[in-house]
Amino acid sequence: MINWTAADVPGQTGRVAVVTGANSGLGLSTATELARRGARVVLAVRDLDAGRRAAAGIRAANPRAELEVRRLDLASLASVRAFADELAADHPAIDLLVNNAGVVLVGQRRTTADGFELHLGTNVLGHFALTGLLLGALGRAEAARVVSLSSVAHKPAVLDFDDLMSERDFSGSRAYGRSKLGNTVFGLELDRRLRAAGSSITSVLAHPGVTGTNLAPRAWEDYGLAGRVLARAFLLQTQPVDRGVLPQLYAATAPGVRGGQFFGPSGRGERRGHMAEVRPSAAAADPATGTRLWAAAQDLTGVTYL
């Protein structure tokens, strides 16, 4: 167990931090704490109005907060490329990338603008492309970090490389679990490749356990009143966002964090509790799976790096 709270986040003055999905939940909490400590935070959001409201809330508590709100739709490779091009032009060096955004749905199978299954396309391929396109800017910072967000849902998941897009047998919960396994595989494989290249960039992972964000209500929105009841029942079992955000804040800012480390709650099943270093599933840690997913992601996104 690691005795660490948001009050222990070190000073971030002079650092440029990018947080995807920063308009609500864990992303908003991450952006708020980074700005509070002096970072210039880029709120990378799909909905600019929601991003501006989030920025206004951060400034209300911290009038000196340095914030930028920029549009990023991870379900569109064109949007990812436009965002990365504009951001790198304005910020040649980026110190921190928190790949926080994610979708979870339990309804019918949906696809991204590029035809990818929505969970895999948004949670995994969107972040894979974004990280690759920003790698040059990250490499120009003194000691940049990339934080990839996993979930306890990655542990029972299995990647089916013959059906990555879940076309044969779709289940929303299974597709979400596979996408979080994909995020975990990506973060660990990125670490291997950064080390092999002698890069100064650090790739680390975190997961929030079972935290009361707005993902659960959104996931059940297709089911009307019954969905709202189920979402409420789920939220009663969760820990608060200010507790769930600690693993990713620690991964992003704590001194001495090493590439490939993974942080999450220490309680039973890693669902809640004080923060600790945790272990990925055997499937996530398998280098052969990392190599295979990397090749598939490069082929699907057209983004090649390391």
C-alpha positions in Angstrom: 0.0 0.0 0.0 1.2 3.5 -0.9 0.3 6.2 1.6 -0.1 9.1 -0.9 -2.9 11.6 -1.6 -3.6 14.4 -4.0 -2.0 16.8 -1.5 1.3 15.0 -2.3 1.3 15.9 -6.0 4.6 17.7 -6.6 4.8 21.1 -8.3 4.1 21.0 -12.0 5.0 24.6 -12.9 6.5 24.8 -16.4 5.1 21.4 -17.5 2.6 20.9 -20.4 0.1 18.1 -19.6 -2.5 16.7 -22.0 -5.5 14.9 -20.5 -8.0 13.1 -22.7 -11.6 13.1 -21.6 -10.9 15.9 -19.2 -14.4 17.4 -19.0 -15.7 15.0 -16.4 -14.9 12.2 -13.9 -11.4 11.0 -13.5 -10.1 13.2 -16.4 -11.6 16.3 -14.8 -10.1 15.5 -11.4 -6.7 14.8 -13.0 -6.8 18.1 -14.9 -7.9 20.0 -11.8 -5.0 18.7 -9.6 -2.4 19.2 -12.3 -3.5 22.8 -12.9 -3.6 23.4 -9.1 0.0 22.4 -9.0 1.0 24.8 -11.8 0.9 22.7 -15.0 -0.5 24.1 -18.3 -3.2 21.6 -18.9 -4.7 20.8 -22.3 -8.3 19.5 -21.8 -8.7 17.2 -24.8 -12.4 16.7 -25.2 -14.9 15.6 -27.8 -17.5 18.3 -26.7 -16.0 21.8 -26.6 -18.9 23.2 -24.7 -18.5 20.6 -22.0 -14.7 21.3 -22.0 -15.3 25.0 -21.5 -17.6 24.4 -18.6 -15.0 22.1 -17.1 -12.3 24.8 -17.5 -14.6 27.4 -16.0 -15.1 25.2 -12.9 -11.3 24.7 -12.6 -10.7 28.4 -12.8 -13.4 29.2 -10.3 -11.4 27.3 -7.7 -8.0 28.3 -9.1 -8.1 31.6 -11.0 -4.5 31.3 -12.1 -5.0 27.9 -13.7 -3.4 27.7 -17.2 -5.8 25.8 -19.3 -6.5 25.1 -23.0 -9.6 23.4 -24.3 -9.1 21.5 -27.6 -11.4 19.2 -29.5 -10.3 15.6 -29.7 -12.6 12.8 -30.9 -10.7 9.5 -30.3 -13.4 7.7 -32.4 -12.1 9.6 -35.5 -8.5 9.2 -36.8 -8.9 12.4 -38.7 -9.7 14.2 -35.5 -6.8 12.6 -33.7 -4.4 13.7 -36.5 -5.7 17.3 -36.5 -5.5 17.6 -32.8 -1.9 16.2 -32.7 -0.7 18.4 -35.5 -2.2 21.6 -34.0 -1.0 20.7 -30.5 2.6 19.8 -31.5 2.8 23.1 -33.5 1.9 25.1 -30.4 3.8 23.0 -27.9 7.0 21.5 -29.4 7.6 19.8 -26.0 4.9 17.9 -24.1 5.7 16.7 -20.6 2.7 14.5 -19.8 0.1 12.6 -21.8 -2.7 11.0 -19.7 -4.7 8.6 -21.9 -7.8 8.8 -19.7 -10.8 8.9 -22.0 -12.9 5.9 -22.6 -16.3 4.6 -23.6 -18.3 1.7 -22.1 -21.6 0.6 -23.7 -23.9 -2.3 -23.1 -26.3 -1.8 -26.0 -25.9 -2.6 -29.6 -22.6 -2.8 -31.4 -21.5 0.6 -32.7 -18.5 1.7 -34.8 -16.2 4.7 -35.0 -15.9 7.0 -38.0 -13.3 4.6 -39.4 -15.4 1.5 -39.0 -13.7 0.1 -35.9 -15.8 -1.4 -33.1 -16.4 1.6 -30.8 -14.6 0.3 -27.6 -11.5 -0.9 -29.4 -11.5 2.0 -31.8 -11.8 4.7 -29.1 -10.1 3.3 -26.1 -7.2 1.5 -27.8 -6.7 2.6 -31.4 -7.5 6.3 -30.8 -4.9 6.5 -27.9 -2.4 4.4 -29.8 -2.5 6.9 -32.7 -2.5 9.9 -30.5 0.5 8.7 -28.5 2.4 7.9 -31.7 1.7 11.3 -33.3 2.8 13.1 -30.1 5.9 11.0 -29.5 8.2 13.6 -31.0 6.9 16.3 -28.7 7.1 14.0 -25.7 10.7 13.1 -26.6 11.6 16.8 -26.6 10.6 17.2 -22.9 13.2 16.4 -20.2 11.5 13.4 -18.8 8.0 12.9 -20.3 5.5 10.4 -19.1 2.6 8.6 -20.8 -0.1 7.2 -18.5 -2.4 4.6 -19.9 -5.7 3.9 -18.1 -6.6 0.3 -17.5 -9.4 -1.3 -15.5 -10.1 -4.4 -13.4 -12.1 -5.5 -16.4 -8.9 -6.2 -18.2 -8.1 -9.2 -16.0 -10.6 -11.8 -17.3 -10.5 -10.5 -20.8 -9.0 -12.3 -23.8 -8.0 -10.6 -27.1 -9.4 -12.4 -30.1 -7.0 -11.4 -32.9 -9.3 -13.2 -35.4 -12.2 -11.0 -34.4 -10.7 -7.8 -32.9 -13.8 -5.8 -34.0 -16.2 -8.2 -32.2 -18.2 -8.8 -35.4 -19.0 -12.4 -34.8 -20.2 -12.3 -31.2 -20.7 -8.9 -29.7 -21.2 -8.2 -26.0 -20.7 -4.7 -24.7 -19.1 -5.8 -21.4 -16.8 -8.2 -23.2 -15.8 -5.6 -25.8 -15.1 -3.1 -23.0 -13.0 -5.6 -21.1 -11.0 -6.4 -24.3 -10.4 -2.7 -24.9 -9.0 -2.3 -21.4 -6.9 -5.3 -21.9 -5.7 -3.6 -25.1 -4.9 -0.5 -23.2 -2.8 -2.5 -20.7 -1.0 -4.4 -23.4 -0.3 -1.1 -25.1 1.1 0.6 -22.1 3.5 -2.3 -21.3 4.6 -2.8 -24.9 5.2 0.9 -25.2 7.5 0.7 -22.1 9.4 -2.2 -23.7 9.9 -0.3 -27.0 10.9 3.0 -25.2 13.5 1.2 -23.2 14.9 -0.6 -26.3 15.1 2.8 -28.1 16.9 4.4 -25.1 14.1 7.0 -24.9 13.7 9.3 -21.9 9.9 8.9 -22.0 8.3 6.7 -19.3 5.2 4.6 -20.0 3.2 3.7 -16.9 -0.3 2.3 -16.2 -3.0 2.9 -13.7 -6.6 1.9 -13.0 -9.2 3.4 -10.7 -10.9 0.3 -9.4 -14.7 0.6 -9.4 -15.2 4.4 -9.2 -18.4 6.4 -9.4 -17.9 8.3 -12.7 -20.5 9.0 -15.3 -19.5 6.0 -17.4 -22.0 3.7 -15.8 -25.1 5.9 -16.3 -24.0 6.4 -19.9 -23.5 2.7 -20.5 -27.0 1.9 -19.5 -28.7 4.9 -21.2 -30.2 2.7 -24.0 -32.3 0.8 -21.4 -34.5 3.7 -20.1 -35.8 3.4 -16.6 -34.4 -0.1 -16.0 -31.0 1.1 -17.1 -31.1 4.1 -14.7 -32.0 1.7 -11.8 -29.1 -0.6 -12.7 -26.7 2.3 -13.0 -27.8 3.7 -9.6 -27.3 0.2 -8.0 -23.8 0.1 -9.5 -22.9 3.5 -8.3 -23.8 2.5 -4.7 -20.9 0.0 -4.8 -18.3 2.5 -6.0 -15.6 4.6 -4.4 -15.6 8.4 -5.0 -13.7 10.0 -7.8 -11.2 11.7 -5.5 -10.1 8.3 -4.3 -10.2 6.6 -7.7 -8.1 9.2 -9.4 -5.1 8.7 -7.1 -3.4 5.9 -9.1 -3.3 7.9 -12.3 -2.2 11.0 -10.5 0.6 9.1 -8.8 1.6 7.5 -12.1 1.7 10.9 -13.7 3.6 12.9 -11.1 5.2 10.9 -8.3 9.0 11.0 -8.2 10.7 7.7 -8.8 8.0 6.0 -10.9 9.5 3.5 -13.3 8.4 2.5 -16.7 6.1 -0.4 -16.8 4.7 0.1 -13.3 1.0 -0.3 -12.7 -1.0 1.3 -9.9 -4.5 0.7 -8.6 -6.5 0.2 -5.4 -5.2 -2.3 -2.8 -8.6 -3.7 -1.7 -10.2 -7.0 -2.5 -10.3 -7.6 -6.2 -8.6 -4.1 -6.6 -12.1 -2.7 -6.7 -11.5 0.1 -4.1 -9.2 1.0 -1.2 -5.9 2.6 -0.7 -3.5 2.8 -3.7 -0.8 0.2 -4.3 1.4 -1.2 -7.1 -0.7 -3.9 -8.8 0.0 -6.6 -11.4 -1.5 -6.9 -14.9 -3.0 -10.1 -16.0 -0.7 -12.7 -17.6 -2.3 -12.0 -21.0 -1.5 -8.3 -20.6 2.1 -8.9 -19.6 2.8 -11.4 -22.5 5.4 -9.8 -24.8 4.1 -11.9 -27.7 0.6 -10.4 -27.3 2.2 -6.9 -27.1 4.0 -7.4 -30.4 0.9 -8.8 -32.1 -1.4 -6.0 -30.9 1.2 -3.4 -31.9 1.4 -4.7 -35.4 -2.4 -4.8 -35.7 -2.7 -1.2 -34.3 -0.1 0.1 -36.7 -1.9 -1.5 -39.6 -5.3 -0.3 -38.6 -4.4 3.3 -37.8 -1.6 3.9 -40.2 0.5 5.3 -37.4 4.0 3.7 -37.2 6.4 4.4 -34.4 9.1 2.6 -32.4 
